[in-house]
């Protein structure tokens, strides 16, 4: 079974300039994702797609093969699916090895994970005979609210008039964005990372945090070191 890891990382970033290459626990942020994929025994090959030669160079230094991402699919409005499709086509044209069975797509800005998360998820999607998978965190005790057009707050995932003990609350799951796995033909057919029969890989709650702005860097570094993930 061939599982190709495709990491996409653009040059631009609104929240943090050059976010994918910032120093994070002593390494460029994107290096952690490459190293996690390298440490997973079920990952066959690792690729990094970017419009930045700096990012491609860093990826190569840590063990990923480069794919130059065209400018027309590298803008703020460009969907990740476009970059994945381009990368898959590039890999297929190289005819380097067997046909890709699954694509693993980890997010660079979600460094709080381990190679064992990738292994567990790959085994799950194979054994469950599903066609796509998303990583999630259980949020059994998260109460979500929204505000309507009149400015009135209302509860979304529970009835505030019937507040149940935590043990009686139905378990729900948050899509944490850490990674996805899917079969290439379905991505080509549906244009979506999730389609067909979908499974979920449940991760520890602390692994759901990601780096979108400056305060996230400190928070994630504390957890990275506190849980020993920086020793990967």
C-alpha positions in Angstrom: 0.0 0.0 0.0 1.4 3.4 -1.0 0.6 6.3 1.2 2.0 9.6 -0.1 2.3 12.5 2.3 1.7 15.9 0.6 2.5 19.0 2.7 1.3 22.3 1.3 2.8 25.6 2.5 2.3 28.9 0.8 4.7 31.9 1.0 2.0 34.4 2.1 0.3 34.6 5.5 -1.8 37.4 6.9 -1.6 36.6 10.6 2.1 35.9 10.9 4.5 36.8 8.1 6.4 33.8 6.8 4.5 31.7 9.3 5.6 28.3 7.9 9.3 29.1 8.4 9.2 30.7 11.8 11.4 29.2 14.6 9.3 26.8 16.6 11.0 24.9 19.4 14.4 25.3 17.7 13.4 24.3 14.1 11.5 25.9 11.3 7.8 25.2 11.9 7.3 23.2 8.7 10.3 20.9 9.7 8.2 19.3 12.5 5.6 18.1 10.0 8.2 16.6 7.7 9.9 14.8 10.6 6.6 13.4 11.9 5.9 12.0 8.5 9.5 10.6 8.2 9.0 8.8 11.5 5.8 7.1 10.4 6.6 3.7 9.1 3.5 3.6 6.9 4.3 6.7 4.9 5.9 5.8 1.6 7.1 9.1 0.3 7.0 12.8 1.4 6.4 15.8 -0.8 6.2 19.5 -0.1 4.3 21.9 -2.4 5.0 25.6 -2.2 5.4 28.8 -4.2 8.4 29.7 -2.0 11.9 28.4 -2.8 12.9 29.0 0.8 10.1 26.7 2.0 11.0 24.1 -0.6 14.7 24.2 0.5 13.8 23.7 4.1 11.5 20.8 3.2 14.3 19.2 1.2 16.7 19.7 4.0 14.5 17.7 6.4 13.6 15.0 3.9 10.7 16.1 1.6 10.8 16.2 -2.2 9.9 19.5 -3.7 6.9 20.5 -5.9 6.8 24.0 -7.3 3.2 25.3 -6.7 2.0 27.6 -9.5 1.1 31.2 -8.6 -2.4 30.8 -9.9 -3.3 28.3 -7.1 -1.2 30.0 -4.4 -3.4 33.0 -3.5 -5.4 33.7 -0.4 -8.5 32.4 -2.1 -7.0 29.3 -3.4 -8.3 26.0 -2.0 -6.0 23.4 -0.5 -7.7 20.9 -2.8 -6.3 22.7 -5.9 -2.7 22.3 -4.5 -3.3 18.7 -3.6 -4.6 17.9 -7.1 -1.6 19.6 -8.7 0.8 17.7 -6.5 -0.9 14.4 -7.2 -0.7 15.0 -10.9 3.0 15.9 -10.6 3.8 12.7 -8.7 1.8 10.6 -11.1 3.7 12.1 -14.1 7.0 11.1 -12.5 5.8 7.5 -12.4 7.9 7.0 -9.3 6.8 3.8 -7.8 3.3 2.3 -7.5 0.0 4.1 -7.8 -0.9 6.2 -4.8 -3.5 4.4 -2.6 -4.0 7.2 0.0 -2.8 10.7 0.4 -1.9 12.0 3.9 -2.2 15.8 4.1 -0.9 17.2 7.4 -1.2 20.9 8.2 2.1 22.7 8.9 0.4 25.0 11.5 -0.7 22.0 13.6 2.6 20.8 15.0 1.1 19.2 18.1 1.0 15.6 17.0 3.2 12.5 16.7 4.1 10.0 14.0 1.9 7.5 15.9 -1.1 9.7 15.0 -0.4 9.2 11.3 0.2 5.4 11.8 -3.0 5.0 13.8 -5.1 7.0 11.2 -3.6 5.1 8.2 -4.4 1.8 9.9 -7.9 3.0 10.7 -8.8 4.1 7.2 -7.5 0.8 5.8 -9.2 -1.5 8.3 -12.5 0.4 8.2 -12.6 0.3 4.4 -13.5 4.0 4.4 -12.4 6.4 1.6 -11.5 9.6 3.5 -10.6 10.5 7.1 -10.4 13.6 9.2 -8.6 14.1 12.5 -10.8 15.3 15.4 -10.9 16.1 19.1 -13.7 15.0 21.4 -15.6 18.0 22.8 -18.1 16.4 25.1 -18.2 19.3 27.5 -18.0 22.2 25.1 -21.1 24.3 25.0 -21.4 26.3 21.8 -23.4 29.5 21.4 -24.3 31.8 18.5 -25.8 35.3 18.1 -28.7 35.9 15.8 -29.3 39.0 13.6 -31.1 40.7 16.5 -28.1 40.3 18.8 -29.8 37.6 20.9 -27.6 34.7 22.0 -28.8 31.1 21.6 -27.3 27.7 22.3 -26.3 25.5 19.4 -25.3 22.0 20.7 -27.3 21.7 23.9 -30.5 23.0 25.5 -29.6 25.5 28.2 -33.0 24.9 29.8 -32.1 21.3 30.4 -28.4 21.4 31.4 -27.3 17.7 31.9 -24.4 16.5 33.9 -21.2 16.0 31.9 -21.5 12.2 32.0 -24.9 12.4 30.3 -23.9 14.7 27.5 -23.6 13.0 24.1 -20.0 13.0 22.8 -19.3 15.3 19.9 -16.2 15.8 17.8 -14.4 18.9 16.6 -12.6 18.8 13.2 -9.2 19.9 14.4 -7.5 20.3 10.9 -4.4 18.5 11.9 -4.5 16.2 8.9 -6.7 14.4 6.4 -6.4 11.2 4.5 -8.2 10.4 1.2 -8.1 8.4 -2.0 -6.9 10.4 -5.0 -9.6 9.3 -7.4 -12.3 10.7 -5.0 -10.5 14.0 -4.7 -10.4 14.2 -8.5 -14.0 13.3 -8.8 -15.5 15.3 -6.0 -13.0 18.1 -5.6 -13.3 17.7 -1.8 -10.9 16.2 0.8 -13.9 14.5 2.4 -16.2 12.2 0.4 -17.4 8.7 0.1 -17.4 6.8 3.4 -15.7 9.0 6.0 -14.0 7.9 9.2 -12.6 10.0 12.2 -9.3 9.6 14.0 -9.7 10.9 17.5 -6.6 12.8 18.9 -5.9 14.1 22.4 -7.6 17.4 23.0 -4.3 19.3 23.5 -3.3 18.4 20.0 -6.2 20.5 18.5 -4.4 23.8 18.9 -2.8 25.4 15.9 -0.7 28.4 15.0 -2.8 31.2 13.4 -1.5 34.3 15.3 1.4 35.3 17.5 -0.1 34.3 20.8 -0.6 30.8 19.5 3.2 30.4 19.1 3.9 30.6 22.8 0.9 28.5 23.8 1.9 25.7 21.3 5.5 25.8 22.3 4.6 25.3 26.0 2.5 22.3 25.1 5.0 20.9 22.6 7.7 20.9 25.3 5.3 19.9 28.2 4.1 16.8 26.4 7.5 15.9 25.1 6.6 16.3 21.4 9.7 18.3 20.8 11.8 15.2 21.2 10.6 13.8 17.9 
